[in-house]
Amino acid sequence: MRIRFAATAAALTMAVALAGAGASAATSTTSPAGPQASAHQKEAVAAALRSGGSAEALALRCQSGYFCAYIHANYGGQLLRSSAGRGSRVQVGGGTSSGSNNTANEWVGVNDLTGVPDDDIFKWAPYTEANVGSAANDKINYFRVK
């Protein structure tokens, strides 16, 4: 679900105040990024508003602190939900078509069937989600957490 809003003086003031208030405001105050937005997401909204124009806040599908992989494009049929830390290798049964990264780490989808070295197929930056597209669809065998 995407939430769009135009930058107004009131929205800017509220977003900046919420971002400055820290994580405690995330559970008690509704912001332009949504009632469950993390402090990181609120800061991203505030930064976008400070730069002028409009801002877009993404309500990630996976629970805060987790990476989720899905068998279908557009986040259907969850294959994996993991809170593995940096340096981990996380096996997945294959079939990954989309993912939601609600962690501070980068998650790299890897195909270990292409030869040596293993092939990085798709990367999710922290706090992002995406469909892998046709070139990477169903080719991820495991994830590296960076």
N, C-alpha and C positions, 0 to 999 in steps of 0.2 A: 504494500500500500504506500503510495507516495502522497505526501502532503505538500502542497505548494501554497506559497503566500507571498504577497508583495511587500517590499520593504516600506514600512511607514515609520514615522517617529515613535509611535506607541509600541509597535512590534520590536523595533530596535532597542528601545529602552528596556522592555520586558526581557528580551533575549540576553542582552548584556547583563542585566541584573541577575538572571537565572544562572548564566554561565559563571558569574563571579561568586554566586552563593555556594557552589560546589555540589557534591553528590546528594547532600541531605535535601536539597530542594527538589530532586528528581522524584521523590516519593510523595511530596506534599503539595507541589505546585504544578499546574498545567502550563506548558510552554508552547511556542509555535512548533516545536519539534515533537510534541505529543506528551501525554502524561507519563509515559514510561521511558522517556528519553534519558540516556546516560549523560553525565557531565561532559564527556567527550563530544557527544552529538550536539549538546547545547552550545558548547564552545564553537563547534564548526558552524552552526547556524548563526551565532553572534558574529563570527569572523566574516561570514558571507554578507551579512547585513551591513557591517561596518564598511565593507568595500563598495557598497552601493548596489543598485539594481535589485533583483529579486533573489531569493534563496530557496533552496529545495532541501528538505530534510527527509531522510530515508528511514522509515520504520522497518528495521531489519526483522526478518522472519524468524531467525534463530535466537534463542534466549541469550541474554547478556552473559558473556564469558565463554560462549560455545561457538564451534564451527559446525555447520550442518551441510551434508551433501544429500542431493536428491536424485532419484532415478529419472524423473521427468523434467523437461524444460519448464520454466516458470514455477519451480519449487514444489512439485508434487511427488509423493512417495518417498518419504525420508529414508535414506540408506544408512546415515551415520549422524551421530550427535556426539561431539567430543570436546573436552576441555583440556586436551593434551597441551603441554607446555613447549616452549622453544627448545629445539633440538630433538623433538620426538619424531618418530616414524609411525604413521597410523595406517594400518591396512584397511582397504575397502574392497568389497566383493566385485567391483567393476560396475559399469552402468551409470556412472555419474554424468548427469546432464546439466545440473545447476548446483550452486552452493551459496551459502550465506555465512559470512565471517563476522561474527560479533565479538571478536577478540582484538587484543592489541598486537597480535602476531600476524605475520604473513603466512598463508597456507598455500603450498605449491602442490598441484596435482601432478603425479609422475606416472609414466608408463614404463614398466620394467621389462616389457616384451620386445622392445625395439633393438636390443643389442646393448653394447657397452659404450659409453656410460648410459645410465638410465636417462630417459628423455623427459624434461620438464614440459608438461602439456599445457597447463593453465595456472595462473597465479591469482589469488585473491588478496588484495591489500587489506590491512586492518579496517574493520567496520565497513565492509562492502559486500555486495552480493551480485551475482551475475550468472547468466546462462553460458555454458562453455562454447557453444556454437558447433557447427557440423564438423570442423576439423578435429576437435578434441572430444566429441561426444562418444561415450562408452569406452574410452581408452585409458582412463585413470585407474591404476591398480593400487596406489598408495599415496599418502600425503606426507610431505615434509613440512614441519612447523619451524619457521624461521623468526 
